[in-house]
Amino acid sequence: MDHRPHIAFAELPFSGPENTENLPPSKIVDLLHSSRNLEQPFRRLFCDITAKEGRPRFASSPTGGAYGTLASISMWLHLPHRCTGSDEFAIPGFPERCRFHRSQLNPQVREADKSDPWSRFMLPQISLSLKSHGWLCNTVEEIEPLGLESLRTFIKLPVWSIGEHNRCFPDDGIGQRFGNEWEAFRLGGEASTRFRRERRVSTRMASGRVRRANEENQTGVDSAELGAPVGDFVAQIDCGVSEPLQSLSRGVPIVAWPLAAEQAYNSKMLREEMGVSLELPRGSESCVGEEEVKKVVDLAMDGNGKGGKMRKEAFVIKEQIRDAIRVEGQLKGSSVKALDDFLGFVLTRTEELSKSNLFSE
């Protein structure tokens, strides 16, 4: 008998472009504004499902990591860089010691004034999110103590740090480990001087989608199993939250190239709070030359210096992530407990809403 859940598709009315594939960057915000027209059709869909199945449904939208998420929403809400002429500044929600730099802001935030098109989209979305019953956070309790404590204090809502249960610890070879999207790679001297190649190779590696870095021997990079001793390896990513978590779950330190969104905030956390990362010049318009790459890679590979310290910290975090998803008898790791707590919360809310018939309207 096939016990797989049946997945049904529903069509919602929407006019205009449905994705960003053929949109110039300047038009992406127009698509975001148009997406708000889906609110009422989506609500009607929820009501129809509830009427048909006799019980309400919940939808959840996980955040990224705690630190990066808090930095992002606080930047949009307060625009602290507009209140100072300094390149460094504090932002609400973080301790004074956590100074942010103007170069860490993406262009949309940097130019925002609360009346611009991006602000007019982002601020209502943040406001609605702050009215939710709680947030799921793609991190592990033990590795982000500052971010989680600060986020919970700031939003005054439950935050469940559920980590990446389904992707951190695959069982078999490298092809299955990260869905053929990740490989660790050994960086030799020759490789360090080939990263620039019209930015194509660098972009592929920095995007966190390294499929075959040594394809046709274009980069001089030898692939290797990520579970091997980490002394010879470093992961290079764009510094979203999923890629660092996957890398650290194997004890692999990071060379980060933050490009957009909250990636520069994630990179800041990995360097300053965790001590497991080095950073290439940030921003989508940054120019990463071969000498800069070689310098950073050599530093990361130095087992007796910064690279060695990073690998030690990465190994500690690897064990913390493993413990967080461990289930041994009655003992459960923090991410397992958080997921159980979240599901219990949803079931309780479902019963309450069913009794009050809030979904029958």
The 8 nearest C-alpha neighbors of each residue, nearest first, counted from 0:
[[1, 2, 3, 4, 5, 6, 7, 8],
 [0, 2, 3, 4, 5, 6, 7, 8],
 [3, 1, 0, 4, 5, 6, 7, 8],
 [2, 4, 1, 5, 0, 6, 7, 8],
 [5, 3, 6, 2, 1, 7, 0, 8],
 [4, 6, 7, 3, 2, 1, 8, 0],
 [7, 5, 4, 8, 3, 9, 2, 48],
 [6, 8, 5, 9, 4, 10, 48, 44],
 [9, 7, 10, 6, 11, 5, 44, 48],
 [10, 8, 11, 7, 44, 41, 12, 6],
 [9, 11, 12, 8, 13, 44, 40, 41],
 [10, 12, 40, 13, 9, 37, 41, 44],
 [13, 11, 10, 14, 40, 37, 36, 41],
 [12, 14, 11, 15, 37, 36, 17, 34],
 [15, 13, 16, 12, 17, 33, 36, 34],
 [14, 16, 17, 13, 30, 33, 18, 34],
 [17, 15, 18, 14, 30, 19, 22, 21],
 [16, 18, 15, 19, 30, 14, 13, 20],
 [19, 17, 20, 16, 21, 30, 22, 27],
 [18, 20, 22, 21, 27, 17, 16, 23],
 [19, 21, 18, 22, 23, 17, 16, 27],
 [22, 20, 19, 23, 18, 16, 24, 26],
 [21, 23, 19, 20, 26, 24, 27, 18],
 [22, 24, 25, 26, 21, 27, 19, 20],
 [25, 23, 26, 27, 22, 28, 19, 21],
 [24, 26, 23, 27, 28, 22, 29, 30],
 [27, 25, 29, 24, 28, 23, 22, 30],
 [28, 26, 30, 29, 24, 25, 31, 22],
 [27, 29, 31, 30, 26, 117, 32, 116],
 [30, 28, 32, 26, 27, 31, 33, 116],
 [31, 29, 33, 27, 28, 32, 34, 26],
 [32, 30, 28, 34, 29, 33, 27, 120],
 [31, 33, 29, 34, 30, 35, 120, 28],
 [34, 32, 30, 35, 31, 36, 29, 15],
 [33, 35, 31, 36, 32, 37, 30, 38],
 [34, 36, 37, 33, 38, 32, 31, 39],
 [35, 37, 34, 38, 33, 39, 13, 40],
 [38, 36, 35, 40, 34, 39, 41, 13],
 [39, 37, 41, 36, 40, 35, 42, 34],
 [38, 40, 42, 41, 37, 43, 36, 44],
 [41, 39, 43, 37, 42, 38, 44, 11],
 [40, 42, 44, 38, 39, 43, 37, 45],
 [43, 41, 39, 45, 44, 40, 38, 46],
 [44, 42, 46, 40, 41, 45, 47, 39],
 [43, 45, 41, 47, 42, 46, 40, 48],
 [46, 44, 42, 48, 43, 47, 49, 41],
 [45, 47, 43, 49, 44, 48, 50, 42],
 [46, 48, 44, 50, 49, 45, 51, 43],
 [49, 47, 51, 45, 46, 50, 52, 44],
 [48, 50, 55, 46, 54, 53, 52, 47],
 [51, 49, 47, 53, 48, 52, 46, 359],
 [52, 50, 48, 49, 53, 47, 54, 46],
 [53, 51, 49, 54, 50, 48, 55, 47],
 [54, 52, 49, 50, 51, 55, 48, 353],
 [55, 53, 49, 52, 353, 56, 50, 349],
 [56, 54, 49, 358, 349, 57, 353, 53],
 [57, 55, 54, 58, 49, 45, 48, 349],
 [58, 56, 59, 55, 345, 349, 45, 348],
 [57, 59, 56, 60, 45, 61, 345, 55],
 [60, 58, 61, 57, 135, 134, 133, 62],
 [59, 61, 62, 58, 135, 134, 136, 128],
 [62, 60, 135, 136, 59, 134, 63, 137],
 [63, 61, 136, 135, 137, 60, 64, 68],
 [62, 64, 137, 136, 68, 240, 65, 61],
 [63, 65, 137, 138, 67, 66, 136, 240],
 [64, 66, 146, 68, 147, 67, 69, 150],
 [67, 65, 146, 69, 68, 64, 70, 265],
 [68, 66, 264, 70, 265, 69, 64, 65],
 [67, 69, 71, 65, 70, 66, 63, 64],
 [70, 68, 66, 72, 71, 67, 150, 73],
 [71, 69, 67, 73, 68, 72, 74, 66],
 [70, 72, 68, 74, 69, 73, 261, 67],
 [73, 71, 75, 69, 74, 70, 76, 68],
 [72, 74, 76, 70, 75, 71, 77, 69],
 [73, 75, 78, 71, 72, 77, 76, 70],
 [76, 74, 72, 73, 78, 77, 71, 108],
 [75, 77, 73, 74, 72, 78, 122, 125],
 [76, 78, 79, 74, 75, 73, 91, 90],
 [79, 77, 74, 80, 75, 81, 76, 108],
 [80, 78, 81, 82, 77, 90, 74, 88],
 [81, 79, 82, 78, 83, 88, 101, 84],
 [80, 82, 79, 83, 78, 84, 112, 109],
 [81, 83, 79, 80, 84, 78, 85, 88],
 [84, 82, 85, 81, 80, 79, 88, 86],
 [83, 85, 86, 82, 81, 80, 87, 88],
 [84, 86, 87, 83, 88, 80, 101, 100],
 [85, 87, 101, 100, 84, 88, 80, 102],
 [88, 86, 100, 85, 99, 98, 101, 89],
 [87, 89, 98, 99, 100, 90, 86, 80],
 [90, 88, 98, 95, 99, 97, 91, 87],
 [89, 91, 79, 93, 92, 88, 73, 74],
 [92, 90, 93, 73, 89, 77, 94, 79],
 [91, 93, 153, 149, 90, 94, 73, 150],
 [94, 92, 91, 90, 97, 149, 95, 89],
 [95, 93, 96, 97, 92, 89, 91, 90],
 [94, 96, 97, 89, 93, 98, 90, 88],
 [95, 97, 94, 98, 89, 93, 99, 88],
 [98, 96, 95, 94, 93, 99, 89, 90],
 [97, 99, 89, 88, 96, 87, 95, 100],
 [98, 100, 88, 87, 89, 97, 101, 103],
 [101, 99, 87, 102, 103, 86, 88, 98],
 [100, 102, 86, 103, 104, 87, 99, 80],
 [101, 103, 100, 104, 281, 105, 86, 282],
 [104, 102, 263, 101, 100, 105, 264, 99],
 [105, 103, 102, 101, 109, 108, 106, 263],
 [104, 106, 107, 108, 259, 109, 260, 103],
 [107, 105, 109, 108, 110, 104, 111, 259],
 [106, 108, 110, 109, 105, 111, 117, 104],
 [109, 107, 111, 110, 106, 105, 104, 75],
 [108, 110, 106, 107, 104, 111, 105, 101],
 [109, 111, 108, 107, 106, 112, 115, 105],
 [112, 110, 108, 109, 113, 107, 115, 118],
 [111, 113, 114, 115, 110, 118, 78, 81],
 [114, 112, 118, 115, 111, 119, 122, 117],
 [113, 115, 112, 118, 119, 116, 111, 117],
 [114, 116, 118, 117, 113, 111, 112, 119],
 [117, 115, 119, 118, 120, 114, 28, 29],
 [118, 116, 120, 119, 115, 121, 28, 107],
 [119, 117, 113, 121, 120, 115, 116, 122],
 [120, 118, 116, 117, 121, 122, 114, 115],
 [119, 121, 117, 118, 122, 123, 32, 116],
 [120, 122, 118, 124, 123, 119, 117, 125],
 [121, 123, 125, 124, 118, 120, 119, 126],
 [124, 122, 126, 125, 121, 120, 127, 119],
 [125, 123, 127, 121, 126, 122, 128, 120],
 [126, 124, 128, 122, 127, 123, 121, 129],
 [125, 127, 123, 129, 124, 128, 122, 130],
 [126, 128, 124, 130, 129, 125, 123, 131],
 [129, 127, 125, 130, 131, 126, 124, 134],
 [128, 130, 126, 127, 131, 125, 154, 156],
 [131, 129, 127, 128, 126, 132, 133, 125],
 [132, 130, 128, 129, 133, 127, 134, 156],
 [131, 133, 156, 130, 134, 157, 129, 128],
 [134, 132, 157, 156, 131, 158, 135, 159],
 [133, 135, 158, 136, 159, 157, 61, 62],
 [136, 134, 61, 159, 158, 62, 160, 137],
 [135, 137, 160, 62, 138, 61, 159, 64],
 [136, 138, 162, 64, 63, 161, 160, 62],
 [137, 139, 162, 64, 160, 136, 161, 140],
 [138, 140, 162, 160, 141, 142, 334, 143],
 [141, 139, 142, 143, 160, 144, 333, 138],
 [140, 142, 139, 143, 144, 319, 320, 323],
 [141, 143, 139, 140, 144, 316, 319, 273],
 [142, 144, 146, 145, 140, 141, 147, 139],
 [145, 143, 147, 146, 148, 141, 142, 140],
 [146, 144, 148, 147, 143, 149, 66, 272],
 [145, 147, 66, 65, 149, 143, 148, 144],
 [148, 146, 150, 65, 144, 149, 145, 143],
 [147, 149, 145, 151, 150, 146, 144, 152],
 [148, 150, 152, 146, 147, 151, 92, 145],
 [151, 149, 153, 147, 152, 148, 69, 146],
 [152, 150, 148, 155, 153, 154, 149, 147],
 [151, 153, 149, 155, 150, 154, 148, 92],
 [152, 154, 150, 151, 155, 92, 149, 69],
 [153, 155, 156, 151, 152, 150, 129, 157],
 [156, 154, 152, 151, 153, 157, 150, 129],
 [155, 157, 133, 154, 151, 158, 132, 134],
 [158, 156, 133, 134, 159, 151, 155, 132],
 [157, 159, 134, 133, 135, 156, 160, 151],
 [160, 158, 135, 337, 161, 136, 134, 157],
 [161, 159, 136, 138, 139, 162, 140, 137],
 [160, 162, 334, 338, 337, 159, 137, 136],
 [163, 161, 138, 137, 139, 160, 164, 334],
 [162, 164, 165, 166, 167, 137, 161, 138],
 [165, 163, 166, 162, 167, 324, 161, 168],
 [164, 166, 163, 167, 168, 169, 162, 324],
 [165, 167, 163, 168, 164, 169, 177, 245],
 [168, 166, 245, 163, 248, 164, 165, 169],
 [167, 169, 166, 170, 248, 165, 176, 164],
 [170, 168, 176, 171, 166, 167, 175, 177],
 [169, 171, 168, 176, 172, 175, 173, 167],
 [170, 172, 175, 169, 176, 173, 174, 168],
 [173, 171, 174, 175, 176, 170, 224, 169],
 [172, 174, 176, 175, 224, 182, 171, 177],
 [173, 175, 179, 172, 176, 178, 177, 180],
 [176, 174, 178, 173, 172, 177, 171, 179],
 [177, 175, 173, 169, 174, 178, 172, 171],
 [176, 178, 181, 179, 180, 175, 174, 173],
 [177, 179, 175, 180, 176, 174, 181, 173],
 [180, 178, 174, 177, 181, 210, 175, 173],
 [181, 179, 208, 210, 178, 177, 209, 182],
 [182, 180, 209, 177, 179, 210, 208, 183],
 [183, 181, 209, 184, 210, 225, 222, 173],
 [182, 184, 225, 223, 234, 222, 224, 232],
 [183, 185, 222, 223, 221, 232, 182, 220],
 [184, 186, 221, 232, 220, 231, 222, 187],
 [185, 187, 190, 220, 184, 191, 188, 221],
 [188, 186, 190, 189, 191, 185, 220, 219],
 [187, 189, 191, 190, 186, 192, 293, 297],
 [190, 188, 191, 187, 192, 219, 193, 186],
 [191, 189, 219, 187, 193, 192, 188, 218],
 [190, 192, 293, 188, 189, 193, 194, 292],
 [191, 193, 289, 190, 189, 194, 293, 188],
 [194, 192, 190, 195, 191, 218, 196, 289],
 [193, 195, 201, 196, 192, 200, 289, 191],
 [194, 196, 198, 197, 193, 289, 288, 201],
 [197, 195, 198, 194, 193, 199, 200, 201],
 [196, 198, 199, 195, 200, 201, 194, 202],
 [199, 197, 195, 201, 196, 200, 202, 194],
 [200, 198, 202, 197, 201, 196, 203, 195],
 [199, 201, 203, 202, 198, 194, 196, 204],
 [202, 200, 198, 204, 194, 203, 199, 205],
 [201, 203, 205, 199, 204, 200, 198, 206],
 [202, 204, 200, 206, 201, 205, 199, 208],
 [203, 205, 201, 209, 202, 206, 207, 235],
 [204, 206, 236, 237, 202, 207, 235, 203],
 [207, 205, 237, 203, 208, 204, 236, 202],
 [206, 208, 236, 205, 209, 204, 237, 242],
 [209, 207, 180, 206, 181, 210, 203, 204],
 [210, 208, 181, 204, 180, 207, 211, 182],
 [209, 211, 180, 181, 208, 179, 212, 182],
 [210, 212, 214, 213, 209, 222, 182, 181],
 [211, 213, 214, 220, 209, 210, 218, 222],
 [212, 214, 216, 220, 211, 218, 221, 219],
 [213, 215, 216, 211, 212, 217, 218, 220],
 [216, 214, 217, 213, 218, 212, 219, 211],
 [217, 215, 213, 214, 219, 218, 220, 212],
 [218, 216, 215, 219, 213, 214, 212, 220],
 [217, 219, 220, 216, 213, 190, 193, 212],
 [218, 220, 190, 216, 213, 217, 189, 221],
 [221, 219, 213, 218, 190, 186, 212, 185],
 [222, 220, 185, 184, 213, 219, 223, 186],
 [221, 223, 184, 183, 185, 220, 182, 213],
 [224, 222, 184, 183, 225, 221, 185, 182],
 [223, 225, 226, 227, 173, 183, 182, 222],
 [224, 226, 183, 227, 223, 182, 249, 173],
 [225, 227, 224, 249, 228, 229, 250, 223],
 [226, 228, 225, 224, 229, 223, 232, 230],
 [229, 227, 230, 226, 231, 232, 225, 250],
 [228, 230, 232, 231, 251, 227, 250, 310],
 [229, 231, 228, 232, 302, 310, 300, 307],
 [232, 230, 229, 185, 300, 233, 228, 186],
 [233, 231, 229, 185, 230, 184, 183, 234],
 [232, 234, 252, 253, 251, 235, 254, 183],
 [235, 233, 253, 254, 183, 252, 236, 251],
 [236, 234, 254, 205, 255, 253, 204, 233],
 [235, 237, 205, 207, 255, 238, 206, 256],
 [236, 238, 205, 206, 256, 257, 207, 239],
 [239, 237, 262, 257, 236, 255, 266, 240],
 [238, 240, 262, 241, 237, 242, 265, 243],
 [239, 241, 242, 243, 64, 63, 238, 244],
 [242, 240, 244, 243, 239, 245, 137, 163],
 [241, 243, 245, 244, 240, 246, 239, 207],
 [244, 242, 246, 245, 241, 240, 247, 238],
 [245, 243, 247, 241, 242, 246, 248, 240],
 [246, 244, 242, 248, 167, 243, 247, 241],
 [245, 247, 243, 251, 248, 244, 249, 242],
 [248, 246, 250, 249, 244, 251, 317, 245],
 [247, 249, 317, 245, 246, 250, 167, 244],
 [250, 248, 247, 251, 246, 317, 226, 225],
 [249, 251, 314, 313, 247, 317, 248, 252],
 [250, 252, 247, 246, 249, 229, 313, 233],
 [253, 251, 275, 233, 313, 310, 309, 276],
 [252, 254, 276, 234, 233, 235, 255, 275],
 [253, 255, 235, 277, 276, 278, 234, 233],
 [256, 254, 278, 236, 235, 238, 253, 237],
 [255, 257, 237, 279, 281, 205, 278, 236],
 [258, 256, 262, 237, 281, 263, 238, 282],
 [257, 259, 282, 283, 281, 237, 256, 262],
 [258, 260, 262, 105, 282, 257, 283, 261],
 [259, 261, 262, 105, 258, 263, 71, 104],
 [262, 260, 264, 263, 67, 71, 259, 265],
 [261, 263, 257, 265, 238, 239, 264, 260],
 [264, 262, 266, 257, 103, 265, 261, 267],
 [265, 263, 267, 67, 262, 266, 261, 268],
 [266, 264, 262, 268, 67, 267, 263, 269],
 [265, 267, 263, 269, 264, 268, 238, 262],
 [266, 268, 264, 270, 265, 269, 271, 263],
 [267, 269, 272, 265, 271, 266, 270, 264],
 [270, 268, 273, 266, 267, 276, 275, 272],
 [271, 269, 274, 276, 267, 268, 273, 275],
 [270, 272, 268, 274, 267, 273, 269, 266],
 [271, 273, 268, 269, 274, 270, 267, 145],
 [274, 272, 269, 275, 270, 271, 268, 312],
 [273, 275, 270, 271, 309, 276, 272, 269],
 [276, 274, 309, 252, 273, 269, 313, 270],
 [277, 275, 253, 270, 269, 254, 274, 252],
 [276, 278, 254, 255, 270, 253, 279, 295],
 [277, 279, 255, 254, 256, 280, 276, 266],
 [278, 280, 256, 281, 255, 277, 254, 292],
 [281, 279, 285, 278, 287, 256, 282, 286],
 [280, 282, 257, 256, 258, 285, 279, 263],
 [283, 281, 258, 285, 284, 257, 259, 280],
 [282, 284, 258, 285, 259, 281, 257, 286],
 [285, 283, 282, 286, 258, 281, 280, 287],
 [286, 284, 282, 283, 280, 281, 287, 258],
 [285, 287, 288, 284, 280, 198, 283, 281],
 [288, 286, 285, 291, 280, 289, 292, 195],
 [289, 287, 291, 290, 195, 286, 292, 194],
 [288, 290, 192, 292, 291, 195, 293, 194],
 [289, 291, 293, 292, 288, 294, 192, 191],
 [292, 290, 294, 288, 289, 293, 295, 287],
 [291, 293, 289, 295, 290, 294, 296, 191],
 [292, 294, 191, 290, 296, 291, 295, 297],
 [295, 293, 291, 297, 292, 296, 290, 298],
 [294, 296, 298, 292, 297, 293, 299, 291],
 [297, 295, 299, 293, 298, 294, 292, 300],
 [298, 296, 300, 294, 299, 295, 293, 301],
 [297, 299, 295, 301, 296, 300, 306, 294],
 [298, 300, 306, 296, 297, 301, 295, 305],
 [301, 299, 297, 306, 298, 302, 296, 231],
 [302, 300, 306, 298, 304, 303, 299, 297],
 [301, 303, 307, 306, 304, 300, 230, 305],
 [304, 302, 307, 301, 306, 305, 308, 300],
 [305, 303, 301, 307, 306, 302, 308, 298],
 [304, 306, 308, 307, 309, 298, 299, 301],
 [307, 305, 299, 301, 309, 300, 302, 308],
 [306, 308, 302, 310, 303, 309, 304, 305],
 [309, 307, 311, 305, 310, 306, 312, 304],
 [308, 310, 275, 306, 312, 307, 311, 274],
 [309, 311, 313, 307, 312, 308, 252, 314],
 [312, 310, 308, 314, 313, 309, 307, 315],
 [311, 313, 309, 315, 314, 310, 275, 308],
 [312, 314, 250, 310, 316, 311, 315, 252],
 [313, 315, 250, 317, 311, 312, 316, 310],
 [316, 314, 312, 318, 317, 313, 319, 311],
 [317, 315, 319, 313, 318, 314, 320, 312],
 [316, 318, 248, 250, 314, 320, 315, 319],
 [317, 319, 321, 315, 316, 320, 322, 314],
 [320, 318, 316, 322, 321, 317, 323, 315],
 [319, 321, 323, 317, 322, 318, 248, 316],
 [322, 320, 318, 323, 319, 324, 317, 325],
 [321, 323, 325, 319, 320, 324, 332, 318],
 [322, 324, 332, 333, 320, 334, 321, 325],
 [325, 323, 332, 335, 334, 322, 321, 326],
 [326, 324, 332, 322, 323, 331, 321, 327],
 [325, 327, 331, 330, 328, 332, 324, 329],
 [328, 326, 330, 329, 325, 331, 332, 324],
 [327, 329, 330, 326, 331, 325, 332, 335],
 [330, 328, 327, 331, 326, 332, 325, 336],
 [331, 329, 327, 328, 326, 332, 325, 336],
 [330, 332, 326, 325, 335, 336, 329, 327],
 [333, 331, 323, 324, 325, 335, 322, 334],
 [332, 334, 323, 336, 335, 337, 140, 331],
 [335, 333, 161, 337, 323, 336, 324, 332],
 [336, 334, 338, 332, 337, 333, 324, 331],
 [337, 335, 339, 333, 334, 338, 340, 331],
 [336, 338, 334, 340, 159, 335, 339, 161],
 [337, 339, 341, 335, 340, 336, 161, 334],
 [340, 338, 336, 342, 337, 341, 343, 335],
 [339, 341, 337, 343, 338, 342, 336, 344],
 [340, 342, 344, 338, 343, 339, 337, 345],
 [343, 341, 345, 339, 344, 340, 338, 346],
 [344, 342, 340, 346, 341, 345, 339, 347],
 [343, 345, 341, 347, 342, 346, 340, 348],
 [346, 344, 342, 348, 347, 343, 349, 341],
 [347, 345, 349, 343, 348, 344, 342, 350],
 [346, 348, 344, 350, 349, 345, 343, 351],
 [347, 349, 351, 345, 350, 346, 352, 344],
 [350, 348, 346, 352, 347, 351, 345, 353],
 [349, 351, 353, 347, 348, 352, 354, 346],
 [350, 352, 348, 354, 349, 353, 347, 355],
 [351, 353, 355, 349, 354, 350, 357, 356],
 [354, 352, 356, 350, 351, 355, 349, 54],
 [355, 353, 351, 352, 356, 350, 357, 349],
 [354, 356, 352, 357, 353, 351, 358, 350],
 [357, 355, 353, 359, 358, 354, 352, 360],
 [356, 358, 355, 359, 352, 360, 353, 354],
 [357, 359, 356, 360, 55, 46, 49, 352],
 [360, 358, 356, 357, 46, 50, 49, 353],
 [359, 358, 357, 46, 356, 43, 50, 49]]
